[in-house]
Amino acid sequence: MEMTGALRSAGVAPGDEVIVPAYDSAELAGAVVAVGAVPVFADIDPLTYCLSPDTVDRAVTPRTAAVVLVPRFGHPVDSAAFAELATGRGVLTVEGEDAVDLGGDLAQRRERARYLDRRLVGVRTPAPVEGHRYQRYVVRVPGNGRPDRDAFARLLRRRGVACEVPVPIPVHRMREFRRDGVRLPETERAVDETLALPALDGLSPAELRRLVSVCNALGGLLQPA
C-alpha cells in the first residue's frame, strides 16, 4: 500500500502529527501532508540511518498519531524498541519500505559486503547489523564533512567508479518543510559524510578488487582538519 493510503488506514487525521525521518527524500513528509497531518522530524541512529527510538520518544507530543518506520539501505529498523515505545506512548507505528529493493541474491550481497568490510580502509564501512540486506553499500568519508566527501566522490567517478550521495538535502532543510529551531545533528552529519558505492549485485570479483584499490588509494588523502 502506498504511504498516503497506509496513513489513512492507520487512522491519521488532519491536524495530527506524524514522526518521520529527515534523512530521506521528501516522499514520506509529502504523504503526511497529503492526509492533512503535520510531519515532525526526528533524528537517526548514526549506525543504521533509521530513526532513533530515543529521538522519536523526545519528539512525541499529545498530537502525535503515528511514527513511520523505514529500513534504510537494508539496515533493519529496531522493531522491538519501537514496539515498546508505541505501547508506552500510545502512538501507532506505520511500516514503510526501503527506497531501493534490488531483489537479487542476498547471500551473495552479504558475502561481497563482508569482503569490502575487510578490505576497505580510509572510509567507514556499514555497521554489520544482524539482518542487514545491503540494498546499498553506504560508507562514510572521514575528514571535513561535505567538501571532503564531495571531493572523494568526484575522484572516484574520474577513475570509473560509480557512486552517489544518497541524501543530498535533509528534508527538514527543504523550503517546503523547514522548521525554525529544528536541529538533527546525526542526520546532518550523515548527509555530509555518506556515499553509496556501486550496487553489490552488479559487481564482478575483478570490479570488487578494483573498487577496493581505487577507494584505498584515495582514502588517505582525506584527513580531519
LINLIN-V798524 format. One record per backbone hydrogen bond with DSSP energy under -0.5 kcal/mol. NH is the residue of the N-H (numbers start at 1). CO is the residue of the C=O. E is the energy in kcal/mol with one decimal. If there is no record, write none. Layout:
NH;CO;E / NH;CO;E
This chain:
6;2;-2.1 / 7;3;-2.6 / 8;4;-2.1 / 9;5;-2.6 / 10;6;-1.6 / 11;8;-1.6 / 12;7;-2.3 / 15;36;-2.4 / 16;13;-2.2 / 17;63;-2.5 / 18;38;-2.5 / 19;66;-2.5 / 20;40;-2.7 / 22;42;-0.8 / 24;22;-1.8 / 30;26;-2.5 / 31;27;-1.9 / 32;28;-2.0 / 33;29;-2.2 / 34;30;-2.0 / 35;31;-0.9 / 35;32;-0.8 / 36;33;-1.9 / 37;32;-2.0 / 38;16;-3.0 / 39;37;-0.5 / 40;18;-2.6 / 42;20;-1.5 / 45;50;-2.9 / 49;45;-2.6 / 52;43;-2.3 / 56;52;-2.3 / 57;53;-2.5 / 58;54;-1.7 / 59;55;-1.1 / 59;56;-0.5 / 60;56;-0.9 / 60;57;-0.7 / 64;61;-1.8 / 65;17;-3.1 / 66;17;-1.2 / 67;92;-2.0 / 68;19;-2.8 / 69;67;-0.6 / 69;94;-2.7 / 70;68;-0.5 / 72;75;-1.3 / 73;71;-0.5 / 75;72;-2.4 / 79;77;-2.1 / 82;78;-1.9 / 83;79;-2.4 / 84;80;-2.0 / 85;81;-2.1 / 86;82;-2.9 / 87;83;-2.0 / 88;84;-2.5 / 89;85;-2.6 / 90;86;-1.4 / 91;86;-1.2 / 92;65;-2.1 / 94;67;-3.0 / 96;69;-3.5 / 101;99;-0.5 / 102;100;-0.5 / 106;104;-0.8 / 109;105;-2.2 / 110;106;-2.5 / 111;107;-2.0 / 112;108;-2.5 / 113;109;-2.6 / 114;110;-2.4 / 115;111;-1.8 / 116;112;-2.2 / 117;113;-2.9 / 118;114;-2.0 / 119;115;-1.8 / 120;116;-2.8 / 124;140;-2.7 / 125;123;-0.6 / 127;47;-0.7 / 129;127;-2.4 / 132;129;-2.0 / 133;74;-1.8 / 135;73;-0.8 / 136;73;-1.6 / 138;136;-1.0 / 139;137;-0.5 / 139;195;-2.7 / 140;124;-2.1 / 141;193;-2.4 / 142;122;-0.5 / 142;140;-0.7 / 147;144;-0.7 / 149;145;-2.4 / 150;146;-3.0 / 151;147;-2.0 / 152;148;-2.6 / 153;149;-2.4 / 154;150;-2.3 / 155;151;-2.2 / 156;152;-2.2 / 157;153;-2.4 / 158;154;-2.2 / 159;155;-1.2 / 159;156;-0.6 / 160;157;-1.9 / 161;156;-2.6 / 162;160;-0.6 / 164;196;-2.0 / 166;164;-0.7 / 171;22;-2.5 / 173;170;-2.0 / 174;171;-1.5 / 177;174;-1.4 / 178;174;-1.0 / 178;175;-0.6 / 179;172;-0.7 / 182;179;-1.6 / 183;181;-0.5 / 188;184;-2.7 / 189;185;-2.3 / 190;186;-2.3 / 191;187;-2.5 / 192;188;-1.5 / 193;189;-1.4 / 194;190;-2.5 / 195;139;-2.3 / 196;164;-3.3 / 197;137;-2.7 / 197;195;-0.6 / 198;162;-0.6 / 202;199;-0.9 / 203;200;-1.4 / 208;204;-2.4 / 209;205;-2.1 / 210;206;-2.1 / 211;207;-2.5 / 212;208;-2.2 / 213;209;-2.3 / 214;210;-2.8 / 215;211;-2.5 / 216;212;-2.7 / 217;213;-1.7 / 218;214;-1.4 / 219;215;-2.4 / 220;216;-0.7 / 221;218;-2.2 / 222;219;-1.2 / 223;221;-0.7
